[in-house]
Amino acid sequence: MSAPRIHIVTLGVSNLARSRRFYEAWGWKASTASNDNIVFLKGGAGVLALYGREALAEDALAEDLPTGFAAVTLARNASSKEEVDAWFASALAAGARELKTPQEAFWGGYSGYLADPDGHLWEFAFNPYFVFDDHGNLALPD
């Protein structure tokens, strides 16, 4: 049996073209596998997909309910506080909404939160206890 993995995280969005522009302004690159109904964005070993919110609910046979805070965040870990600040500024310039300015965290790191145009939460963090492998992937201890 293979190890557990997350290959694709799909975000339900209200306006696919707007969301694509937003994520591309952050530096994500859309795959040629993208089409008018879904956008696949390359992000290291994983993929971030954008799909119409109503269509995603329909596909999952789920009711599309407004969520407010959905108790889910996406995170990107940096190798320094300065890198967090640079990413945060880039996201704001692309149209993100600031929720929490990057700051020292109680757990010894540094992080901030923002929301994309559909309210999906992103945390940018520097964790001095984490390291990255040669491919830039987070290398958690066993």
C-alpha positions in Angstrom: 0.0 0.0 0.0 1.3 3.4 -0.9 1.9 6.2 1.6 -0.9 8.7 2.2 -0.7 11.8 -0.1 -2.6 14.8 -1.2 -2.3 15.1 -4.9 -4.8 17.9 -5.6 -6.6 20.4 -3.4 -9.6 21.8 -5.3 -11.1 25.2 -4.3 -14.7 26.0 -5.3 -14.7 29.5 -6.7 -17.4 31.9 -7.7 -15.6 33.3 -10.8 -13.1 30.9 -12.4 -11.5 33.6 -14.6 -11.0 36.0 -11.7 -9.5 33.3 -9.5 -7.2 32.2 -12.3 -5.9 35.7 -12.7 -5.5 36.1 -8.9 -3.4 32.9 -8.5 -1.4 33.5 -11.7 -0.6 37.0 -10.3 0.9 35.2 -7.2 3.2 33.3 -9.5 1.2 30.0 -9.9 1.5 28.5 -13.4 -1.6 27.0 -15.0 -1.2 23.6 -16.7 -2.2 23.1 -20.3 -4.6 20.5 -18.8 -6.7 23.4 -17.7 -9.8 24.3 -19.7 -12.9 26.6 -19.4 -14.3 24.5 -16.5 -11.2 23.8 -14.3 -7.8 25.3 -13.8 -4.9 23.1 -12.6 -2.1 25.1 -11.0 1.3 23.6 -10.4 2.8 23.9 -7.0 5.8 21.7 -6.3 4.7 18.1 -5.8 1.0 19.0 -5.4 -1.6 20.6 -7.5 -4.1 23.4 -6.7 -7.3 23.2 -8.8 -9.9 25.9 -9.2 -13.4 24.8 -10.1 -16.8 26.5 -10.1 -18.3 26.4 -6.6 -21.8 25.3 -7.8 -20.3 22.7 -10.1 -18.1 21.3 -7.4 -21.0 21.0 -5.0 -23.1 19.3 -7.7 -20.2 16.9 -8.5 -19.9 16.0 -4.9 -23.7 15.7 -4.4 -23.4 18.2 -1.6 -25.5 21.2 -0.8 -23.7 24.5 -1.6 -24.0 26.3 1.7 -22.4 29.6 2.7 -19.7 28.6 5.1 -18.3 31.8 6.7 -15.2 30.3 8.4 -14.9 26.8 7.0 -12.3 25.7 9.6 -9.7 25.0 6.8 -6.6 26.9 5.9 -4.0 26.3 3.2 -0.4 27.0 4.3 2.9 27.8 2.6 6.0 27.6 4.7 8.9 29.9 4.1 12.6 29.6 5.0 12.7 33.0 6.7 10.5 35.8 8.1 11.6 38.0 5.2 10.3 35.4 2.7 6.9 35.4 4.6 6.8 39.2 4.3 7.6 39.1 0.6 5.0 36.4 -0.2 2.4 38.3 1.9 3.1 41.5 0.0 2.8 39.7 -3.3 -0.5 38.2 -2.4 -1.9 41.5 -1.3 -0.8 43.1 -4.6 -2.6 40.3 -6.4 -5.8 41.2 -4.6 -5.8 39.1 -1.4 -7.5 40.4 1.7 -5.4 40.7 4.8 -6.7 39.0 7.9 -3.6 38.9 10.2 -0.4 40.8 9.5 2.6 38.5 9.7 3.9 38.5 13.3 5.7 36.5 15.9 3.7 33.5 16.9 3.3 31.9 20.3 4.8 28.7 19.1 8.1 30.3 18.2 7.6 31.0 14.5 6.2 33.9 12.4 3.0 33.8 10.4 0.2 35.8 8.9 -3.2 35.0 7.3 -5.0 36.3 4.2 -8.0 35.4 2.1 -8.2 34.9 -1.6 -11.1 36.5 -3.6 -13.5 33.7 -2.5 -12.5 33.8 1.1 -10.3 30.7 1.1 -7.8 31.2 3.9 -4.0 31.1 3.4 -1.3 31.1 6.1 2.2 32.1 5.2 4.6 30.9 7.9 8.2 30.6 9.0 8.6 27.7 11.4 12.2 27.5 12.7 11.7 23.9 13.7 10.9 22.7 10.1 13.4 22.1 7.3 13.0 21.6 3.6 14.4 18.7 1.4 16.5 19.2 -1.7 13.3 19.7 -3.7 11.8 22.4 -1.5 9.3 20.1 0.1 8.6 20.3 3.8 10.6 17.5 5.6 8.8 16.7 8.8 10.5 14.6 11.4 9.3 11.0 11.8 
